[in-house]
Amino acid sequence: MDAMHTPAGVAFDKQVAAEVMGIDLKEAQVSAVMANINGDMANGATGYTPPSYSTDIRDAWGLVGEMLERGFELNLWAKQDEAQATFTPKGAKEAPTTVIGGHGDPVPEAICKAALVAMHVG
């Protein structure tokens, strides 16, 4: 999936979960199905749903924390309906591509896209 052109939402959040947060999606899916079989899941959910990294700022800040722990610095600029973000390895002379989020709340989307770009560049 091309992060720069992928819209915010569950499919994009799964990409972030796998490529940035290191979650094994197959294992998470099996765990979710087993929880449903055991009656541990509410509302009849049957599969893994990642945190809403690309649409919820609280979940996006969890992603920021993970990137900071990996030695990246965040440069974030935002106004009403636009946001730009870049994760740069500490000490790097050049930043990878700055990415722009722009649908709904653009900040979480920009953070996610920047994290994916950084993981593939760095």
N, CA and C atoms as an extended XYZ file, in Angstrom:
366
Properties=species:S:1:pos:R:3:atomname:S:1:resname:S:1:resid:I:1 pbc="F F F"
N         0.837       -1.178        0.000 N   MET     1
C         0.000        0.000        0.000 CA  MET     1
C         0.882        1.242        0.000 C   MET     1
N         0.570        2.198       -0.831 N   ASP     2
C         1.314        3.443       -0.912 CA  ASP     2
C         0.803        4.405        0.153 C   ASP     2
N         1.612        4.652        1.169 N   ALA     3
C         1.188        5.468        2.315 CA  ALA     3
C         0.776        6.872        1.907 C   ALA     3
N         1.425        7.441        0.927 N   MET     4
C         1.137        8.821        0.544 CA  MET     4
C        -0.257        8.979       -0.070 C   MET     4
N        -0.791        7.904       -0.630 N   HIS     5
C        -2.087        7.989       -1.307 CA  HIS     5
C        -3.173        7.152       -0.646 C   HIS     5
N        -2.891        6.607        0.507 N   THR     6
C        -3.861        5.778        1.212 CA  THR     6
C        -4.681        6.654        2.145 C   THR     6
N        -5.999        6.586        2.066 N   PRO     7
C        -6.824        7.402        2.963 CA  PRO     7
C        -6.807        6.865        4.394 C   PRO     7
N        -7.026        7.772        5.329 N   ALA     8
C        -7.133        7.388        6.729 CA  ALA     8
C        -8.284        6.401        6.891 C   ALA     8
N        -8.141        5.475        7.836 N   GLY     9
C        -9.189        4.492        8.100 CA  GLY     9
C        -8.593        3.178        8.552 C   GLY     9
N        -9.426        2.174        8.716 N   VAL    10
C        -9.019        0.900        9.305 CA  VAL    10
C        -7.929        0.212        8.485 C   VAL    10
N        -8.051        0.168        7.158 N   ALA    11
C        -7.039       -0.503        6.344 CA  ALA    11
C        -5.681        0.181        6.511 C   ALA    11
N        -5.683        1.498        6.531 N   PHE    12
C        -4.448        2.251        6.727 CA  PHE    12
C        -3.899        2.026        8.135 C   PHE    12
N        -4.786        1.983        9.128 N   ASP    13
C        -4.366        1.730       10.511 CA  ASP    13
C        -3.705        0.358       10.641 C   ASP    13
N        -4.198       -0.627        9.904 N   LYS    14
C        -3.574       -1.957        9.931 CA  LYS    14
C        -2.166       -1.901        9.348 C   LYS    14
N        -1.979       -1.114        8.290 N   GLN    15
C        -0.651       -0.955        7.714 CA  GLN    15
C         0.295       -0.325        8.737 C   GLN    15
N        -0.177        0.695        9.433 N   VAL    16
C         0.620        1.361       10.459 CA  VAL    16
C         0.942        0.387       11.595 C   VAL    16
N        -0.059       -0.373       12.019 N   ALA    17
C         0.142       -1.341       13.102 CA  ALA    17
C         1.243       -2.335       12.740 C   ALA    17
N         1.217       -2.816       11.507 N   ALA    18
C         2.195       -3.815       11.080 CA  ALA    18
C         3.576       -3.209       10.837 C   ALA    18
N         3.626       -2.134       10.060 N   GLU    19
C         4.914       -1.619        9.598 CA  GLU    19
C         5.610       -0.692       10.583 C   GLU    19
N         4.868       -0.036       11.446 N   VAL    20
C         5.484        0.883       12.406 CA  VAL    20
C         5.479        0.284       13.808 C   VAL    20
N         4.343       -0.212       14.233 N   MET    21
C         4.225       -0.708       15.602 CA  MET    21
C         4.694       -2.157       15.751 C   MET    21
N         4.920       -2.846       14.628 N   GLY    22
C         5.448       -4.203       14.686 CA  GLY    22
C         4.449       -5.261       15.097 C   GLY    22
N         3.179       -5.002       14.900 N   ILE    23
C         2.141       -5.968       15.259 CA  ILE    23
C         2.004       -7.002       14.148 C   ILE    23
N         2.032       -8.270       14.516 N   ASP    24
C         1.820       -9.355       13.568 CA  ASP    24
C         0.314       -9.459       13.338 C   ASP    24
N        -0.150       -9.012       12.171 N   LEU    25
C        -1.596       -8.943       11.917 CA  LEU    25
C        -2.257      -10.313       11.912 C   LEU    25
N        -1.566      -11.332       11.415 N   LYS    26
C        -2.155      -12.682       11.416 CA  LYS    26
C        -2.344      -13.172       12.848 C   LYS    26
N        -1.337      -12.947       13.684 N   GLU    27
C        -1.433      -13.357       15.087 CA  GLU    27
C        -2.526      -12.569       15.808 C   GLU    27
N        -2.611      -11.282       15.528 N   ALA    28
C        -3.642      -10.446       16.147 CA  ALA    28
C        -5.032      -10.896       15.711 C   ALA    28
N        -5.177      -11.288       14.447 N   GLN    29
C        -6.461      -11.769       13.932 CA  GLN    29
C        -6.866      -13.062       14.634 C   GLN    29
N        -5.928      -13.985       14.783 N   VAL    30
C        -6.217      -15.255       15.458 CA  VAL    30
C        -6.626      -14.992       16.903 C   VAL    30
N        -5.892      -14.105       17.586 N   SER    31
C        -6.226      -13.781       18.973 CA  SER    31
C        -7.619      -13.187       19.079 C   SER    31
N        -7.979      -12.322       18.131 N   ALA    32
C        -9.298      -11.689       18.151 CA  ALA    32
C       -10.404      -12.717       17.919 C   ALA    32
N       -10.176      -13.626       16.987 N   VAL    33
C       -11.179      -14.668       16.713 CA  VAL    33
C       -11.330      -15.577       17.931 C   VAL    33
N       -10.222      -15.945       18.556 N   MET    34
C       -10.292      -16.801       19.749 CA  MET    34
C       -11.028      -16.094       20.890 C   MET    34
N       -10.801      -14.806       21.040 N   ALA    35
C       -11.505      -14.050       22.079 CA  ALA    35
C       -12.999      -14.056       21.805 C   ALA    35
N       -13.383      -13.981       20.531 N   ASN    36
C       -14.798      -14.002       20.167 CA  ASN    36
C       -15.401      -15.371       20.464 C   ASN    36
N       -14.666      -16.421       20.150 N   ILE    37
C       -15.141      -17.783       20.418 CA  ILE    37
C       -15.340      -17.984       21.916 C   ILE    37
N       -14.430      -17.431       22.709 N   ASN    38
C       -14.504      -17.572       24.163 CA  ASN    38
C       -15.501      -16.611       24.800 C   ASN    38
N       -16.126      -15.768       23.984 N   GLY    39
C       -17.110      -14.836       24.507 CA  GLY    39
C       -16.514      -13.614       25.171 C   GLY    39
N       -15.252      -13.341       24.900 N   ASP    40
C       -14.575      -12.210       25.532 CA  ASP    40
C       -14.770      -10.894       24.784 C   ASP    40
N       -15.307      -10.949       23.581 N   MET    41
C       -15.446       -9.721       22.791 CA  MET    41
C       -16.882       -9.239       22.805 C   MET    41
N       -17.036       -7.947       22.899 N   ALA    42
C       -18.370       -7.342       22.916 CA  ALA    42
C       -18.867       -7.099       21.496 C   ALA    42
N       -20.153       -6.961       21.368 N   ASN    43
C       -20.805       -6.542       20.117 CA  ASN    43
C       -20.560       -7.478       18.942 C   ASN    43
N       -20.198       -8.712       19.171 N   GLY    44
C       -20.033       -9.671       18.078 CA  GLY    44
C       -18.858       -9.394       17.167 C   GLY    44
N       -17.862       -8.654       17.618 N   ALA    45
C       -16.689       -8.384       16.798 CA  ALA    45
C       -16.004       -9.704       16.471 C   ALA    45
N       -15.507       -9.829       15.251 N   THR    46
C       -14.933      -11.100       14.833 CA  THR    46
C       -13.494      -10.999       14.361 C   THR    46
N       -12.898       -9.829       14.374 N   GLY    47
C       -11.536       -9.722       13.870 CA  GLY    47
C       -10.760       -8.634       14.570 C   GLY    47
N        -9.511       -8.544       14.199 N   TYR    48
C        -8.617       -7.553       14.790 CA  TYR    48
C        -8.916       -6.172       14.235 C   TYR    48
N        -9.126       -5.240       15.113 N   THR    49
C        -9.278       -3.838       14.737 CA  THR    49
C        -8.175       -3.070       15.455 C   THR    49
N        -7.259       -2.464       14.686 N   PRO    50
C        -6.159       -1.747       15.312 CA  PRO    50
C        -6.640       -0.451       15.949 C   PRO    50
N        -5.800        0.164       16.776 N   PRO    51
C        -6.138        1.505       17.254 CA  PRO    51
C        -6.345        2.428       16.051 C   PRO    51
N        -7.083        3.485       16.249 N   SER    52
C        -7.403        4.417       15.154 CA  SER    52
C        -6.271        5.423       14.961 C   SER    52
N        -5.093        4.907       14.620 N   TYR    53
C        -3.910        5.753       14.492 CA  TYR    53
C        -4.125        6.937       13.558 C   TYR    53
N        -4.800        6.709       12.441 N   SER    54
C        -4.892        7.741       11.402 CA  SER    54
C        -6.066        8.705       11.577 C   SER    54
N        -6.923        8.462       12.563 N   THR    55
C        -8.090        9.339       12.739 CA  THR    55
C        -8.273        9.852       14.158 C   THR    55
N        -7.551        9.309       15.122 N   ASP    56
C        -7.720        9.700       16.521 CA  ASP    56
C        -6.379       10.177       17.068 C   ASP    56
N        -6.323       11.416       17.506 N   ILE    57
C        -5.054       11.999       17.947 CA  ILE    57
C        -4.469       11.254       19.144 C   ILE    57
N        -5.308       10.706       20.011 N   ARG    58
C        -4.769        9.947       21.154 CA  ARG    58
C        -3.981        8.732       20.694 C   ARG    58
N        -4.523        8.015       19.722 N   ASP    59
C        -3.820        6.845       19.191 CA  ASP    59
C        -2.582        7.268       18.403 C   ASP    59
N        -2.685        8.369       17.678 N   ALA    60
C        -1.533        8.870       16.919 CA  ALA    60
C        -0.386        9.249       17.854 C   ALA    60
N        -0.691        9.808       19.027 N   TRP    61
C         0.379       10.161       19.972 CA  TRP    61
C         1.075        8.917       20.501 C   TRP    61
N         0.366        7.798       20.586 N   GLY    62
C         1.020        6.539       20.941 CA  GLY    62
C         2.051        6.146       19.892 C   GLY    62
N         1.710        6.389       18.645 N   LEU    63
C         2.627        6.150       17.530 CA  LEU    63
C         3.839        7.081       17.628 C   LEU    63
N         3.596        8.340       17.966 N   VAL    64
C         4.696        9.298       18.146 CA  VAL    64
C         5.645        8.785       19.236 C   VAL    64
N         5.104        8.319       20.338 N   GLY    65
C         5.930        7.784       21.417 CA  GLY    65
C         6.823        6.642       20.944 C   GLY    65
N         6.252        5.750       20.143 N   GLU    66
C         7.025        4.626       19.596 CA  GLU    66
C         8.166        5.131       18.711 C   GLU    66
N         7.881        6.115       17.875 N   MET    67
C         8.914        6.660       16.984 CA  MET    67
C        10.007        7.382       17.778 C   MET    67
N         9.633        8.092       18.826 N   LEU    68
C        10.629        8.772       19.662 CA  LEU    68
C        11.542        7.749       20.337 C   LEU    68
N        10.970        6.644       20.802 N   GLU    69
C        11.764        5.587       21.422 CA  GLU    69
C        12.749        4.969       20.430 C   GLU    69
N        12.407        4.985       19.167 N   ARG    70
C        13.287        4.428       18.132 CA  ARG    70
C        14.350        5.436       17.669 C   ARG    70
N        14.346        6.623       18.263 N   GLY    71
C        15.380        7.595       17.940 CA  GLY    71
C        15.019        8.595       16.852 C   GLY    71
N        13.737        8.780       16.604 N   PHE    72
C        13.300        9.765       15.626 CA  PHE    72
C        12.839       11.034       16.336 C   PHE    72
N        12.937       12.142       15.642 N   GLU    73
C        12.385       13.411       16.119 CA  GLU    73
C        11.215       13.773       15.214 C   GLU    73
N        10.190       14.366       15.797 N   LEU    74
C         9.005       14.759       15.041 CA  LEU    74
C         9.013       16.256       14.792 C   LEU    74
N         8.770       16.631       13.540 N   ASN    75
C         8.521       18.019       13.168 CA  ASN    75
C         7.080       18.046       12.671 C   ASN    75
N         6.237       18.792       13.350 N   LEU    76
C         4.810       18.807       13.028 CA  LEU    76
C         4.327       20.242       12.904 C   LEU    76
N         3.606       20.508       11.841 N   TRP    77
C         2.999       21.817       11.607 CA  TRP    77
C         1.538       21.571       11.268 C   TRP    77
N         0.653       22.333       11.890 N   ALA    78
C        -0.769       22.122       11.627 CA  ALA    78
C        -1.534       23.428       11.720 C   ALA    78
N        -2.588       23.520       10.915 N   LYS    79
C        -3.598       24.558       11.050 CA  LYS    79
C        -4.931       23.892       10.791 C   LYS    79
N        -5.986       24.640       10.700 N   GLN    80
C        -7.347       24.087       10.692 CA  GLN    80
C        -7.540       22.809        9.891 C   GLN    80
N        -7.243       22.820        8.625 N   ASP    81
C        -7.577       21.667        7.792 CA  ASP    81
C        -6.372       21.097        7.056 C   ASP    81
N        -5.191       21.338        7.579 N   GLU    82
C        -3.979       20.839        6.940 CA  GLU    82
C        -2.928       20.561        8.009 C   GLU    82
N        -2.139       19.540        7.780 N   ALA    83
C        -1.039       19.218        8.689 CA  ALA    83
C         0.114       18.658        7.886 C   ALA    83
N         1.319       18.942        8.340 N   GLN    84
C         2.527       18.386        7.738 CA  GLN    84
C         3.352       17.767        8.849 C   GLN    84
N         3.952       16.639        8.560 N   ALA    85
C         4.750       15.953        9.576 CA  ALA    85
C         5.971       15.311        8.933 C   ALA    85
N         7.046       15.258        9.693 N   THR    86
C         8.267       14.573        9.284 CA  THR    86
C         8.891       13.924       10.514 C   THR    86
N         9.271       12.673       10.394 N   PHE    87
C        10.073       12.016       11.423 CA  PHE    87
C        11.487       11.930       10.870 C   PHE    87
N        12.436       12.457       11.619 N   THR    88
C        13.832       12.465       11.206 CA  THR    88
C        14.659       11.724       12.248 C   THR    88
N        15.547       10.832       11.798 N   PRO    89
C        16.430       10.196       12.778 CA  PRO    89
C        17.268       11.259       13.481 C   PRO    89
N        17.408       11.130       14.795 N   LYS    90
C        18.213       12.104       15.549 CA  LYS    90
C        19.615       12.156       14.962 C   LYS    90
N        20.092       13.378       14.748 N   GLY    91
C        21.430       13.579       14.218 CA  GLY    91
C        21.512       13.560       12.706 C   GLY    91
N        20.414       13.272       12.019 N   ALA    92
C        20.439       13.239       10.554 CA  ALA    92
C        20.553       14.654       10.009 C   ALA    92
N        21.282       14.795        8.926 N   LYS    93
C        21.450       16.109        8.311 CA  LYS    93
C        20.286       16.454        7.396 C   LYS    93
N        19.651       15.438        6.831 N   GLU    94
C        18.529       15.660        5.929 CA  GLU    94
C        17.317       14.891        6.426 C   GLU    94
N        16.172       15.519        6.296 N   ALA    95
C        14.927       14.856        6.694 CA  ALA    95
C        14.363       14.089        5.500 C   ALA    95
N        13.677       12.970        5.773 N   PRO    96
C        12.961       12.304        4.682 CA  PRO    96
C        11.808       13.193        4.223 C   PRO    96
N        11.072       12.740        3.287 N   THR    97
C         9.963       13.490        2.717 CA  THR    97
C         8.982       13.972        3.776 C   THR    97
N         8.589       15.235        3.695 N   THR    98
C         7.522       15.758        4.547 CA  THR    98
C         6.208       15.288        3.950 C   THR    98
N         5.307       14.815        4.787 N   VAL    99
C         4.028       14.327        4.289 CA  VAL    99
C         2.895       15.192        4.812 C   VAL    99
N         1.819       15.198        4.065 N   ILE   100
C         0.690       16.064        4.374 CA  ILE   100
C        -0.552       15.215        4.592 C   ILE   100
N        -1.271       15.504        5.661 N   GLY   101
C        -2.566       14.881        5.914 CA  GLY   101
C        -3.628       15.933        5.687 C   GLY   101
N        -4.804       15.548        5.222 N   GLY   102
C        -5.766       16.583        4.933 CA  GLY   102
C        -7.232       16.214        4.926 C   GLY   102
N        -7.653       15.173        5.590 N   HIS   103
C        -9.072       14.808        5.583 CA  HIS   103
C        -9.552       14.711        7.024 C   HIS   103
N       -10.647       15.348        7.341 N   GLY   104
C       -11.138       15.319        8.717 CA  GLY   104
C       -10.120       16.000        9.610 C   GLY   104
N        -9.610       15.279       10.599 N   ASP   105
C        -8.531       15.785       11.434 CA  ASP   105
C        -7.234       15.374       10.754 C   ASP   105
N        -6.514       16.315       10.135 N   PRO   106
C        -5.346       15.942        9.340 CA  PRO   106
C        -4.114       15.565       10.151 C   PRO   106
N        -4.055       15.921       11.426 N   VAL   107
C        -2.844       15.671       12.220 CA  VAL   107
C        -2.559       14.179       12.374 C   VAL   107
N        -3.506       13.348       12.819 N   PRO   108
C        -3.196       11.920       12.948 CA  PRO   108
C        -2.776       11.285       11.618 C   PRO   108
N        -3.442       11.672       10.549 N   GLU   109
C        -3.109       11.120        9.228 CA  GLU   109
C        -1.684       11.505        8.835 C   GLU   109
N        -1.307       12.759        9.040 N   ALA   110
C         0.045       13.212        8.693 CA  ALA   110
C         1.087       12.484        9.539 C   ALA   110
N         0.814       12.288       10.823 N   ILE   111
C         1.737       11.571       11.700 CA  ILE   111
C         1.949       10.149       11.191 C   ILE   111
N         0.871        9.470       10.842 N   CYS   112
C         0.963        8.088       10.356 CA  CYS   112
C         1.758        8.010        9.063 C   CYS   112
N         1.452        8.883        8.135 N   LYS   113
C         2.153        8.862        6.847 CA  LYS   113
C         3.634        9.159        7.037 C   LYS   113
N         3.949       10.110        7.904 N   ALA   114
C         5.359       10.445        8.157 CA  ALA   114
C         6.081        9.248        8.785 C   ALA   114
N         5.426        8.551        9.704 N   ALA   115
C         6.041        7.392       10.351 CA  ALA   115
C         6.325        6.293        9.322 C   ALA   115
N         5.373        6.038        8.440 N   LEU   116
C         5.580        5.016        7.418 CA  LEU   116
C         6.721        5.394        6.476 C   LEU   116
N         6.764        6.654        6.070 N   VAL   117
C         7.853        7.112        5.195 CA  VAL   117
C         9.190        6.943        5.912 C   VAL   117
N         9.261        7.354        7.168 N   ALA   118
C        10.514        7.243        7.929 CA  ALA   118
C        10.962        5.799        8.067 C   ALA   118
N        10.031        4.879        8.284 N   MET   119
C        10.386        3.473        8.447 CA  MET   119
C        10.957        2.895        7.145 C   MET   119
N        10.486        3.392        6.016 N   HIS   120
C        10.948        2.863        4.728 CA  HIS   120
C        12.209        3.564        4.231 C   HIS   120
N        12.435        4.794        4.706 N   VAL   121
C        13.633        5.547        4.312 CA  VAL   121
C        14.770        5.254        5.264 C   VAL   121
N        14.442        5.277        6.570 N   GLY   122
C        15.462        5.101        7.597 CA  GLY   122
C        15.699        3.685        7.829 C   GLY   122
